[in-house]
Amino acid sequence: MNDARPQRETVAALGAGRMGRGIATAFAYAGHPVWLLDAKQRAPAQAASLGREALAEIDDTLAVMAAAGAFDDALRPSILQRVRFAPRDQAAAALAGADVVFEAVPEVFEAKREAFEFAAPHLRADALLASTTSSFLVTELAGLVAQPQRFMNAHWLNPAPVIPLVELSAHPGTAPAARSALAALLERIGKVTVNCAAAPGYIVPRLQSLLMNEAARMIEQGVASAQDIDRATRYGLGFRFANMGVVEFIDFGGNDILYHASRYLAQALGDERYASPEIVARHMREGRNGLRDGRGFHDFGDVDAAAWRREAIGRMLQALKRQGLMRPPDTG
């Protein structure tokens, strides 16, 4: 009997650390054969120990996912069997058979250079290659690879098997078909992809760096405790932005609200980092304050405003319900 299931791409993670293990878990869970490759030359006993440790961590992650109801734990051994570990001296054959390779070595430029030089002679001409770096621009790394037209950055967020987002950053020489192929593969395994120019911090790290530093600053200044900041994040800021995009919320609440609130904070705290960028002031002048004006950062010209509000609020109410935070009305 023929197996009607489509053949899934073979994926290799070059680097057997935390990110490589997370990527291996994500693809194995989605049914792909995966190679987890040690990029560093080690003594055989050390390499074997690393392999056992990596597979044990992947198995533990799968166990946590099963316990959370993601799948029947009886399937865990078969998922784990899709991941094969190879030390560096056996990695060449695995690289030669891979359709997609994710470089996941430490965030050191020379380590990246060495990894790409090692991989280059073994990669197929049609293989996709992506760096998972959070520190280097794709334009900085493209010169290190043998086929830059098949290369881009793919920034996963930890924990990689759980967080849906992968930020893709192409360089001018990346073939559009290669970028589309990688995005399609990631979306087939349940990821959500976004495109980002070659700029420091991608989207999420750039936003979260400001957020985390400000949280630490508030603790330093005695504004609130770590516990209360975490509660405010989980049940206020994080809850809102888990259900509504940051820019979507600007348009929902009003660009003018952001403008005035930013001016107040910059003056009250004596710190210009709270001042709005020029685009916010320009939108004020142009009457682009969001949903009520029919245009803002998004175009609402053909949108039923009332229906849009209901849908946005409905998302939040459904999230309340999923988290067990929805309370019935008091009928007493």
C-alpha positions, 0 to 999 in steps of 0.5 A: 500500500502506498503511503499517501502522506507527503514527504516532509523536508529533512531539517538540520540544526547546526549547533546542539545548544538550546536553540538547536534543540528547540528547533529540532523539537518543533520540526520533529513534532510536526513530523519532519526528520531532523538532524541535530548536529554538533558544530564543535569538534569534541572527544568521542566521549564528550560528543556522546554525552552531549548527544544524550543530554540533548535528546534527553532535553528534547524528550523532557520538552515533549513530556511537558507538552504532552502533560499540557494536553498538546498530544497523547504522551504515548506518541512521544517515543515516535516523535523523539525517534525523528531526531538524530544527533550527529557529532561534528565528524559525522555531520557532513553526510547529514548536511548533504541530505538536508533540505533546510539548515538552521545555523544555531551556534553561539553568538560569536562572529568567528563561530558563525564564520567557522560554522558556515565554512564547515557547512559550505562544501556539504550543502546541496545547491537547492538547500535553504540556509538560515541563521538563527542569530539575534546579534548579527544582521543578515547583511553582515553574515551573507558574505560568509555563506557559499550561496547567499541567494539561499540565505536569510536570518530566521529569528526564533523566540525561546522556547522555540517549540512553543512561541509561534513567531519566527522573524525572517530577515532577508538581505538584498541578495536573497532570492524571493523564492527562497524567502517564500519557501522558508516562510511556507515551511515554517507556516506548515509546522504552525509558526507565524512569520513576519518580515523585518529589514536588516536592522538591529533587534528585529521586531520583538527583541527591540520592543522587549529590550525597552520593556524589560529595562523599564521594568528594572528601572521601576524596581530601582526607583521604588515605583513597584515591586517585581511581583506587582510589575509581573502581575501588571504585565501578565494581566494587563499589558501582556494580556492586551497585547496577546490579543491585539497588536501594538500598532492595532492598539494605537489605532484602537485607542487613538494616536492622539491619546498616545501623543498626549500621554507621551508628552505628559510622561516625557515632561513629568519624568524629565526623560525624552525617551518617552517622547513620541517619534515624529510619525505620531505628531505627523498623524496628529496634524493629518487627522490620522488618529486611528479607527474613529478617523477611518485611518491611522497606521492601518487603513479603516476606510472599508471597515465597519468600525462597530464590528471591528470593535466587537471583534477586537473585544471578543478576542479578549473575552475569549482569552479571559474564558480560556484562562478561567478569568471570565466571571458571570454577572452578579444576579443577586 
